[in-house]
Amino acid sequence: MVLVSTKIIKNFNFANLFYIFFSIYNNIILYILLYRIYNKIMIINAIKCPSCNDIVYSRARHDMRGCSCGDVAIDGGFDYKKVSYRKFSPESIQLDLDITKAELYTDWNNRVDEYGLIKSA
């Protein structure tokens, strides 16, 4: 229960409502940003192959990744997005991954290949 003094209610106007609304809104946005930074959550643009249902994303600028059937591929990492496909246009999706850009780049640069392709079941 929130207690509000009668003085605030008597002096209430739309400027006060505007201030309260945007104070709450800014705090929510700040909380979301801090949560993403401290928990390493990143939004990554990916594509889904219509043939094999694999989800493919590029980890670095020159990392061209293809699906397991070879129908779709994506290139460009975080710098640009270049999508190639044979038969049907792939679906664009966004992934929330628990990783940083540096970890993705290191995975690509050292050829570990832990990230970049999510195979369908």
ZITA-V318259 format. One record per backbone hydrogen bond with DSSP energy under -1.0 kcal/mol. CO is the residue of the C=O (numbers start at 0). NH is the residue of the N-H. If there is no record, write none. Layout:
BEGIN
co;nh
CO;NH
CO;NH
END
This chain:
BEGIN
co;nh
4;8
5;9
6;10
8;11
12;16
13;17
14;18
15;19
16;20
17;21
18;22
19;23
20;24
21;25
22;26
23;27
24;28
25;29
26;30
27;31
28;32
29;33
30;34
31;35
32;36
33;37
34;38
35;40
39;98
41;96
43;94
45;92
46;55
47;90
48;52
53;48
54;117
55;46
59;62
64;73
70;85
71;66
72;83
73;64
74;81
75;78
75;79
81;74
83;72
90;47
92;45
94;43
96;41
96;98
99;103
100;104
101;105
102;106
103;107
104;108
105;109
106;111
106;112
107;110
115;56
117;54
END
